[in-house]
Amino acid sequence: MPSITKHRHISTNFINLVLLLTVLSLLSPATEAQQHRLGIPSCPNTTTFTINSTYQANRDTLLSSLSSNVTRGVFFYNTTAGNSPDMVYGLFLCRGDISTSACQACVTYAATHISRRCPLDKTAVVWYEECFLRYSNRNIFSVVTETPTIYFLSGRSSIVTISEEDRFEKFVLKVINETIAMAESRPVGVSKYVTRVENISSFQTLYIRVDCTPDLSGADCGRCLRRARAYIPAGRQGGRAFNPSCSVRYEFNPFFNLTVVAALPAKGGEKHIKLNRIRILITSLSVIFGVAVVFISGFFIWRRRNSEDKENIHEVQLLDLENEHSKETFSGKNWERSQEFPSIQLDILHAATNHFSDENKLGEGGFGPVYKGTLANGKEIAVKRLSRTSGQGLVEFKNEVLLIARLQHKNLVRLLGCCLEKNEKLLVYEFMPNRSLDVFLFDSNLATQLDWQKRFNIIKGIARGIMYLHEDSRLRIIHRDLKASNVLLDHKMNPKISDFGMARIFCEDINQANTNRVVGTYGYMAPEYAMEGLFSIKSDVFSFGVLLLEIISGKKNNGFHLAKRGESLLTFAWKLWSKGEGMELMDQLLVPSCVASEVLKCIHIGLLCVQEDPSDRPTMSSVIFMLASDGTIKLPHPTEPAFSVGRVVTKSIEPISSEEVFSVNEITVSNFSPR
């Protein structure tokens, strides 16, 4: 009887869980509509007006007119204010599946927000999840405007049920193009808001939305949408691209109001509406069935985890660690003979770290906490303890052990050992008393300890370490996750590159590779890697360029847009350098100690490293040569870095203030991460 009662209790909970998830999935578009205060402004600063000028008065009049002309069922409006040469053109467009009140709230806020974010710009645009609003001193009606184009990408597709990835990408592209064709078929003045819901399998559904301003012709709308679509490869878990005239988005989760969309009049008649309703029903049933499968799978996975010893034995076999290695210590001949697969007993590490106590905790990264330890002989160590819920699994663990054990360079952190016992995955490094570079660089108090000479030495040390990986080690290695937190500092502030869990080994005759799993850190990824999964030694060069500019400025590239009108640190540095004002990028703490020629040279090199085309970036040996030059060598002229690229992080972003809140990657409450 107790077991029967328990099973009934589980069944009841499961049914309640299914119902709750179904309700939440139906409510998600409604809650999403409340995010109109999260926006992405674009203020080119190419043409400005003076305060209290006639143009400003006309602009304010136009913004007021736009916010007061949202009417029921009319989600697009354009108008002008004033006379030439101070005439202002403006328009807004709301999403076709939101309520009139949501459109009104979005446009009203946009009219206020755009004047705050772009106070003196003669032309500006701001995008929100529910609407966008723009104005200009030039005629923008019935004219396609494709710049700036902003796009956001999810990770590479890894959950598709179609076995052939190429077939999957072609299917997604086909459906997107068909949806674009539907919008293209609509004449001037007709809403071009079109959605599609397509079932790829019983477990996966594709959601697509395209939209253009109704004042465009069908041909102009189609051309705009196809160019925007080119920014979002079909082999992703989702993506979105938008500009001042049109937008394209696809996801594998609902992101528009299915009920409202099904009732919208569409160019295609009642047949399309009925098909949409059928798809919605199938989608709902698929969600319920999918949740059931996940629940049942989870139950069986839980049952399989009842024997940790068996799993641990399997893991040891995967790592190719022989039993004799688990008995080794850091002293003796066995250690010297087994440096290819160094291992240490778990009880030694427990004793060294006081059983991984909080007092010994140095910090915590994405893969788990790091602890300080002291061995019996007094040697200090750092122990990275991989979390059981960490994204770093056996492949990354093995990768890091095998790679670091084979590398010897003064600017690479030394791996002293590893441990794989009792379901623990532990990596043991030499202890770095000054922790990581980001701890000093981005702290206004600790940054004072990094004068220019120390920062310049750190830049050169990192460059030497990367060059060793690319050119001088017996293996050609691409790090793929070079960033400030992965540069450790010893007691003399010498840099040592760490964390090789994402690194890849290249054969001597191979210069580039492609991966279906994009890993790394937003803000440091090269555009070809973030967008297409292509990586090479030039991907590391890009990351080094970002890191170099961060060291000079004391600012993070990731999040720099919050204070600089949507710009990344890279585009901001390029604009200053192009105007001959490169020294303004420098951290003001460096003023007393800086050597201007070295600072400007480093900025120049950093901009060469972050160029969009990998072939334009220098190799690390060239970087080291340029860093060592005395200024007599003329460096190439860098091109402008690519515009910021956002990627889905699926993590909420908290507003900075009630007035200055910026948009999100997926535009469903995610981080907007510039490149």
C-alpha positions in Angstrom: 0.0 0.0 0.0 2.7 2.6 0.8 4.2 2.1 -2.7 0.8 2.5 -4.4 0.2 5.7 -2.5 3.6 7.0 -3.5 3.1 6.3 -7.2 -0.3 8.0 -7.1 1.3 11.0 -5.5 4.0 11.1 -8.2 1.3 10.9 -11.0 -0.7 13.7 -9.4 2.4 15.9 -9.2 3.3 15.1 -12.8 -0.1 16.0 -14.1 0.0 19.3 -12.2 3.5 20.0 -13.6 2.3 19.4 -17.2 -0.7 21.7 -16.7 1.5 24.4 -15.2 4.0 24.3 -18.0 1.2 24.4 -20.6 -0.4 27.4 -19.0 3.0 29.2 -18.8 3.7 28.4 -22.4 0.4 30.1 -23.4 1.0 33.0 -21.1 4.6 33.7 -22.2 3.7 36.0 -25.1 1.5 38.1 -22.8 4.2 38.6 -20.2 6.7 39.3 -22.9 4.6 42.2 -24.0 5.3 43.9 -20.8 9.0 44.4 -21.6 8.5 47.6 -23.7 10.9 49.5 -21.5 13.9 47.4 -22.7 15.2 49.1 -25.8 18.1 49.4 -28.2 18.7 52.9 -29.4 20.8 53.9 -32.4 22.2 57.4 -32.4 24.7 57.8 -35.3 25.9 61.3 -34.2 26.7 62.1 -37.8 24.4 65.1 -37.9 23.3 67.0 -34.8 21.2 70.1 -34.0 21.7 72.8 -31.5 19.8 73.0 -28.2 16.5 75.0 -28.4 16.7 75.2 -32.2 13.8 75.0 -34.6 14.7 71.4 -35.5 14.5 70.4 -31.8 11.0 72.0 -31.5 9.8 70.2 -34.6 11.2 66.9 -33.4 9.5 67.3 -30.0 6.2 68.1 -31.8 6.6 65.0 -34.0 7.3 62.7 -31.1 4.2 64.0 -29.3 2.2 63.4 -32.4 3.4 59.9 -32.9 2.6 58.9 -29.3 -1.0 60.3 -29.6 -1.8 58.5 -32.9 -2.0 54.8 -31.8 -5.5 53.7 -32.7 -7.2 50.4 -32.4 -6.1 48.1 -35.2 -3.7 50.7 -36.7 -0.2 49.8 -35.5 1.7 51.9 -38.1 1.7 55.7 -38.4 4.0 58.2 -40.1 3.9 62.0 -40.1 6.0 65.1 -40.4 6.5 68.3 -38.3 7.8 71.7 -39.5 8.9 73.0 -42.8 12.1 72.6 -44.8 15.0 72.9 -44.0 14.0 71.9 -40.4 11.3 69.4 -41.3 11.3 66.2 -39.3 10.0 62.9 -40.6 8.9 60.2 -38.2 7.1 56.9 -37.9 6.4 54.0 -35.5 5.5 50.3 -36.1 4.0 48.0 -33.5 4.0 44.2 -33.5 0.9 42.8 -35.1 0.0 40.4 -32.2 -0.1 42.8 -29.2 -3.0 44.9 -27.8 -3.7 48.5 -28.6 -2.8 49.4 -25.0 0.6 47.6 -25.2 1.3 49.4 -28.5 0.3 52.8 -27.0 2.5 52.2 -23.9 5.5 51.2 -26.1 5.2 54.1 -28.5 4.7 56.6 -25.6 7.8 55.4 -23.8 9.8 55.2 -27.1 9.0 58.9 -27.8 10.4 59.9 -24.4 13.3 57.5 -24.3 14.6 58.3 -27.8 14.9 62.0 -26.9 16.9 61.1 -23.8 19.2 58.6 -25.4 19.7 60.7 -28.6 19.3 64.3 -27.3 21.0 66.1 -30.2 20.7 63.7 -33.1 18.9 64.7 -36.3 18.3 61.1 -37.1 17.7 58.2 -34.6 15.8 54.9 -34.1 15.0 52.9 -31.1 13.8 49.2 -31.1 11.7 47.4 -28.5 10.1 44.0 -28.4 6.7 45.4 -29.1 7.5 48.4 -31.4 10.1 50.6 -32.9 10.2 54.3 -33.5 12.4 56.5 -35.7 12.7 60.0 -36.9 15.0 61.8 -39.4 15.7 65.1 -41.2 15.4 63.2 -44.5 12.3 61.6 -46.1 12.1 58.0 -44.7 8.6 57.2 -46.0 8.4 54.3 -48.5 12.2 54.1 -48.5 14.1 50.9 -47.5 16.7 51.6 -44.8 19.0 48.7 -44.0 21.5 50.3 -41.7 22.2 49.7 -38.9 21.3 46.0 -39.0 21.4 44.5 -35.5 21.3 40.7 -35.1 21.2 38.2 -32.3 22.1 34.5 -32.5 21.4 31.5 -30.4 23.9 28.7 -30.2 24.4 26.1 -32.9 21.5 23.7 -33.2 22.1 20.6 -31.0 18.5 19.4 -30.3 17.2 18.7 -33.7 15.6 15.3 -34.4 16.6 15.4 -38.1 19.8 13.4 -38.3 21.3 15.3 -41.2 22.3 18.8 -40.1 22.4 20.0 -43.7 18.9 18.8 -44.3 17.7 20.6 -41.2 19.3 23.9 -42.2 17.8 23.7 -45.7 14.3 23.0 -44.2 14.6 26.1 -41.9 15.8 28.3 -44.7 13.0 27.1 -47.0 10.3 27.9 -44.4 11.8 31.3 -43.7 11.9 32.1 -47.4 8.3 31.0 -47.9 7.3 33.3 -45.0 9.2 36.2 -46.6 7.4 35.5 -49.9 4.1 35.8 -48.1 5.0 39.3 -46.8 6.4 40.2 -50.2 3.1 39.4 -51.9 1.3 42.1 -49.9 0.8 45.6 -51.6 1.7 49.0 -50.3 -0.4 50.1 -47.3 -1.2 46.5 -46.1 0.3 45.0 -43.0 3.3 42.9 -43.7 3.4 41.2 -40.3 3.5 37.4 -41.1 4.1 34.4 -38.8 4.5 30.7 -39.5 4.4 27.7 -37.2 5.9 24.6 -38.7 6.3 21.2 -37.0 9.7 19.7 -37.7 8.9 16.6 -35.6 6.7 15.5 -32.8 9.2 17.1 -30.4 10.2 20.3 -32.2 8.3 23.2 -33.7 9.7 26.1 -35.7 8.3 29.6 -35.1 9.0 32.4 -37.6 8.0 36.0 -37.7 8.8 38.6 -40.4 7.6 42.2 -40.6 8.1 45.3 -42.8 6.8 48.9 -42.5 3.5 48.8 -44.5 4.6 51.9 -46.6 7.1 49.7 -48.5 6.2 47.9 -51.7 6.2 44.1 -51.7 9.4 44.0 -53.7 11.2 46.4 -51.3 9.9 44.5 -48.3 11.1 41.1 -49.7 14.5 42.5 -50.6 14.9 44.0 -47.1 13.9 40.8 -45.4 16.2 38.6 -47.4 19.2 40.9 -46.6 18.3 40.8 -42.9 17.9 37.0 -43.0 21.4 36.7 -44.3 22.7 37.8 -40.9 21.1 34.8 -39.1 22.3 31.4 -40.3 19.6 28.7 -40.4 21.6 26.1 -38.4 21.1 27.9 -35.0 18.6 27.3 -32.2 17.2 30.7 -33.1 18.1 34.1 -34.4 16.8 37.6 -35.1 17.9 40.5 -37.3 16.3 43.9 -37.6 16.9 47.3 -39.1 14.8 50.5 -39.5 12.6 48.9 -42.2 12.1 45.3 -41.5 12.8 42.4 -39.1 13.2 38.6 -39.3 13.1 36.1 -36.4 12.9 32.4 -35.9 13.0 30.3 -32.7 12.1 26.8 -31.5 10.0 28.2 -28.7 6.9 30.4 -29.1 7.7 34.1 -29.0 4.5 35.6 -30.4 0.9 35.4 -29.2 -0.4 32.3 -31.0 -4.0 33.0 -30.3 -4.0 36.5 -31.6 -1.9 35.6 -34.6 -4.4 32.9 -35.6 -7.2 35.5 -35.7 -5.3 38.0 -37.8 -6.5 38.6 -41.4 -3.7 37.3 -43.7 -3.0 37.4 -47.3 -3.8 33.8 -48.0 -7.3 33.6 -46.8 -9.1 31.4 -44.3 -7.1 28.4 -45.3 -4.0 29.8 -43.8 -5.8 30.8 -40.6 -7.2 27.2 -40.2 -3.8 25.7 -40.8 -2.4 28.0 -38.1 -5.0 26.9 -35.7 -4.3 23.2 -36.4 -0.6 23.9 -35.9 -1.3 25.6 -32.6 -3.3 22.5 -31.4 -0.5 20.2 -32.5 2.1 22.4 -30.8 0.2 22.3 -27.5 -0.1 18.5 -27.7 3.6 18.3 -28.6 4.5 20.4 -25.5 2.5 18.1 -23.2 4.0 15.0 -24.8 7.4 16.5 -24.7 7.1 17.2 -21.0 6.0 13.6 -20.4 9.0 12.3 -22.2 11.4 14.5 -20.3 9.8 13.4 -17.0 10.1 9.7 -17.9 13.6 10.2 -19.1 14.6 12.0 -16.0 13.2 9.2 -13.9 15.3 6.6 -15.7 18.4 8.8 -15.5 17.8 9.1 -11.7 17.7 5.3 -11.4 20.9 5.0 -13.3 22.7 7.2 -10.9 22.3 4.9 -7.9 25.8 3.6 -8.4 28.5 6.2 -8.3 31.3 3.7 -8.1 30.4 2.2 -11.5 30.2 5.6 -13.1 33.6 6.6 -11.6 35.2 3.4 -13.0 33.8 4.3 -16.4 35.1 7.8 -16.2 38.6 6.6 -15.2 38.5 4.4 -18.3 37.5 7.3 -20.5 40.4 9.4 -19.2 42.8 6.5 -19.8 44.2 6.9 -16.3 45.7 3.6 -15.1 45.2 2.5 -11.5 48.8 3.0 -10.5 48.5 6.8 -11.2 45.9 7.2 -8.5 48.5 6.2 -5.9 51.1 8.8 -7.0 52.0 12.0 -5.1 53.8 15.1 -6.0 57.2 13.7 -4.9 59.2 10.8 -6.1 60.1 9.2 -9.4 56.6 8.0 -10.2 55.5 11.7 -10.6 58.4 12.4 -13.0 57.5 9.3 -15.1 53.8 10.1 -15.3 53.6 13.7 -16.3 51.6 12.8 -19.4 48.7 11.8 -17.0 49.5 13.3 -13.6 47.1 12.2 -10.9 46.8 12.6 -7.1 44.7 11.0 -4.5 41.5 12.7 -3.3 42.3 12.4 0.4 45.5 14.4 -0.2 43.4 17.2 -1.7 40.9 17.1 1.1 43.7 17.5 3.6 45.3 20.3 1.6 42.0 22.3 1.2 40.6 21.6 4.6 37.9 19.5 2.9 37.2 22.3 0.4 36.2 24.7 3.1 34.7 28.1 2.3 37.7 29.7 4.0 40.0 28.2 1.3 37.7 29.2 -1.6 39.4 31.6 -4.0 36.5 32.1 -6.3 34.0 30.5 -8.6 33.9 30.3 -12.4 31.4 28.8 -14.9 32.7 25.3 -14.3 32.9 25.4 -10.5 34.8 26.7 -7.5 38.6 27.1 -7.1 40.2 26.4 -3.7 43.6 27.2 -2.3 45.4 24.3 -0.8 48.7 23.6 1.0 50.4 20.2 0.7 52.2 18.5 3.5 55.5 19.8 2.2 54.3 23.4 2.4 53.7 23.8 -1.4 50.7 26.0 -2.2 48.3 24.8 -4.9 45.0 25.8 -6.5 42.4 23.2 -7.0 39.6 23.6 -9.6 36.6 21.5 -8.5 34.3 20.9 -11.4 30.6 21.2 -10.3 28.5 18.2 -11.0 26.1 20.5 -12.8 28.9 22.2 -14.7 28.8 22.5 -18.5 32.4 21.1 -18.5 32.2 17.4 -18.7 34.6 14.5 -19.3 35.6 15.8 -22.8 36.7 19.2 -21.5 38.3 17.7 -18.4 40.4 15.2 -20.4 41.2 18.0 -22.8 42.6 20.2 -20.1 44.6 17.4 -18.5 46.2 16.2 -21.7 46.9 19.7 -23.1 48.5 21.4 -20.1 50.5 18.3 -19.2 52.2 18.6 -22.5 52.8 22.4 -22.4 55.8 24.1 -20.8 56.1 27.9 -21.0 56.6 30.6 -18.4 53.4 32.4 -19.5 51.2 29.3 -19.3 49.9 28.1 -15.9 51.4 24.7 -14.8 49.1 21.7 -14.2 50.4 19.9 -11.2 47.9 17.0 -11.1 44.4 15.8 -11.5 42.0 13.6 -9.5 39.1 11.5 -10.5 37.7 9.7 -7.5 34.2 9.3 -6.0 32.5 11.2 -8.8 34.9 14.2 -8.3 36.7 15.9 -11.2 39.6 18.0 -9.8 42.4 19.9 -11.5 45.4 21.0 -9.5 47.5 24.0 -10.6 50.4 26.0 -9.3 49.0 28.7 -6.9 48.9 32.2 -8.3 48.9 34.6 -5.3 47.5 37.6 -7.3 44.6 35.6 -8.7 43.4 36.6 -12.2 43.8 39.8 -14.3 40.2 40.8 -14.2 40.3 41.0 -10.4 42.7 44.0 -10.7 41.8 45.4 -14.1 38.1 46.0 -13.4 38.3 47.1 -9.8 38.9 50.9 -9.4 40.9 50.3 -6.2 43.1 47.4 -7.2 43.7 48.8 -10.7 46.0 51.4 -9.1 48.5 48.6 -8.6 48.7 48.1 -12.4 50.8 51.0 -13.7 51.5 51.3 -17.4 54.8 49.3 -17.2 53.1 46.4 -15.5 50.2 46.4 -18.0 52.6 46.6 -20.9 54.6 43.6 -19.5 51.3 41.7 -19.0 50.3 42.4 -22.7 53.7 41.2 -23.9 53.6 38.1 -21.6 50.1 37.1 -22.9 51.2 37.6 -26.5 54.2 35.3 -25.9 52.0 32.7 -24.3 49.6 32.7 -27.2 52.5 32.6 -29.8 53.9 29.6 -28.0 50.5 27.8 -28.3 50.1 28.7 -32.0 53.7 28.4 -33.3 56.3 27.2 -30.9 54.8 24.2 -28.9 55.0 20.7 -30.3 51.2 21.0 -30.8 49.4 23.8 -32.5 46.8 24.8 -30.0 43.9 27.3 -30.3 42.7 28.3 -26.8 39.2 29.5 -27.8 38.4 31.1 -24.4 41.1 33.8 -23.9 39.8 36.5 -21.5 40.9 38.5 -18.5 39.7 36.0 -16.0 41.7 33.2 -17.7 45.0 35.2 -17.3 46.5 34.5 -13.8 49.1 36.7 -12.2 52.0 35.4 -10.1 53.7 37.2 -7.2 55.6 39.5 -9.6 52.4 40.2 -11.7 53.7 38.0 -14.5 50.8 36.7 -16.6 50.0 33.0 -17.1 47.3 31.8 -19.4 45.0 29.2 -17.9 41.8 27.1 -18.5 42.4 24.9 -21.5 39.1 23.1 -21.3 37.9 24.6 -24.6 41.2 24.4 -26.4 41.6 22.5 -29.7 44.7 20.8 -31.2 45.4 21.5 -34.9 47.5 19.5 -37.3 50.5 21.3 -38.8 48.9 21.5 -42.3 45.4 22.6 -41.1 44.7 26.3 -40.5 41.0 26.4 -39.9 38.2 24.2 -38.5 34.4 24.2 -38.0 32.5 23.3 -34.9 28.8 22.6 -34.2 29.4 23.6 -30.6 30.3 27.3 -30.2 32.0 27.7 -26.8 33.7 30.6 -25.2 32.8 34.0 -23.7 30.6 36.7 -25.2 32.5 39.8 -25.9 35.8 37.9 -26.8 34.6 35.7 -29.6 35.7 36.5 -33.2 32.7 37.2 -35.5 33.3 34.2 -37.8 33.4 31.9 -34.7 30.3 33.3 -33.0 28.3 33.3 -36.3 29.5 30.4 -38.2 31.5 28.2 -35.8 34.7 28.8 -37.8 37.8 29.0 -35.7 41.5 29.3 -36.3 44.6 30.9 -34.8 43.1 34.2 -35.9 40.2 33.6 -33.5 42.6 33.8 -30.6 44.2 36.9 -32.2 40.8 38.6 -32.1 40.3 37.7 -28.4 43.8 39.0 -27.7 42.9 42.3 -29.4 39.8 42.6 -27.2 41.9 41.8 -24.1 44.6 44.3 -25.1 42.0 47.1 -25.4 40.5 46.2 -22.1 43.9 46.3 -20.4 44.5 49.8 -21.8 41.1 51.2 -21.0 40.3 49.4 -17.8 36.8 48.7 -19.2 35.1 45.4 -20.1 34.0 45.0 -23.7 31.1 43.0 -22.5 28.6 45.6 -21.2 30.6 48.7 -22.4 27.5 49.6 -24.5 25.6 50.5 -21.3 27.5 53.7 -21.0 28.5 54.4 -24.6 25.2 54.6 -26.6 25.2 51.0 -27.7 28.8 50.9 -28.9 31.2 48.1 -28.1 34.6 49.0 -26.7 36.1 48.0 -30.1 34.1 50.5 -32.1 34.5 53.2 -29.5 38.3 52.7 -29.6 38.4 52.7 -33.4 36.5 56.0 -33.5 38.8 57.7 -31.1 41.9 56.3 -32.8 40.5 57.4 -36.3 40.1 61.0 -35.0 43.6 61.1 -33.5 42.2 60.9 -30.0 43.4 57.5 -29.0 44.8 58.6 -25.7 41.3 59.3 -24.5 40.7 55.5 -24.4 43.4 55.1 -21.8 42.5 54.4 -18.2 42.9 57.7 -16.3 44.8 55.8 -13.6 47.7 55.4 -16.1 48.2 59.1 -16.8 51.1 59.5 -14.3 53.0 56.4 -15.6 52.1 56.0 -19.2 54.4 56.3 -22.2 52.2 57.8 -24.9 53.9 56.2 -27.8 53.6 52.7 -26.3 49.9 53.3 -25.4 49.1 54.4 -29.0 51.1 51.6 -30.5 49.1 49.1 -28.3 45.8 50.6 -29.3 46.8 50.4 -33.0 47.8 46.7 -32.6 44.6 45.9 -30.7 42.5 47.4 -33.5 44.5 45.3 -36.1 43.7 42.2 -34.1 39.9 42.8 -33.9 39.3 43.4 -37.7 36.3 41.6 -39.0 38.1 39.7 -41.7 40.4 37.0 -40.2 42.9 37.4 -43.0 43.4 41.1 -42.1 44.5 40.2 -38.5 48.2 39.7 -37.8 49.7 36.5 -36.5 50.9 36.5 -32.9 54.5 36.4 -34.0 53.8 39.7 -35.9 52.1 41.1 -32.8 55.2 40.4 -30.7 57.4 42.0 -33.4 55.2 45.1 -33.4 55.1 45.3 -29.6 58.9 45.2 -29.6 59.4 47.7 -32.3 60.8 51.2 -31.5 58.2 53.1 -33.5 60.2 53.3 -36.7 58.1 50.6 -38.3 54.9 51.8 -40.0 51.9 49.6 -38.9 49.1 48.8 -41.3 45.9 50.8 -41.1 43.1 48.9 -39.4 39.6 48.6 -40.7 36.6 49.4 -38.6 35.6 46.5 -36.3 32.3 44.7 -36.9 29.1 46.1 -35.3 28.2 44.6 -31.9 26.8 41.1 -32.1 24.4 39.8 -29.4 23.9 36.2 -28.5 21.3 34.4 -26.4 22.3 33.8 -22.8 18.9 32.9 -21.4 19.5 34.9 -18.3 17.5 37.9 -17.2 19.1 41.4 -17.3 18.4 43.7 -14.4 17.5 47.4 -15.3 20.2 50.0 -14.4 17.7 52.6 -13.8 14.1 53.5 -14.7 15.3 55.7 -17.5 18.3 53.9 -19.0 17.5 50.2 -19.7 18.8 48.5 -22.8 17.6 45.7 -24.9 18.2 42.1 -24.8 19.8 39.4 -27.0 16.8 37.4 -27.9 14.5 40.2 -27.0 12.9 37.9 -24.5 14.7 39.1 -21.5 18.3 38.1 -22.2 21.6 39.9 -22.0 22.6 42.2 -24.9 26.3 41.3 -25.4 28.3 43.5 -27.7 31.3 42.4 -29.7 
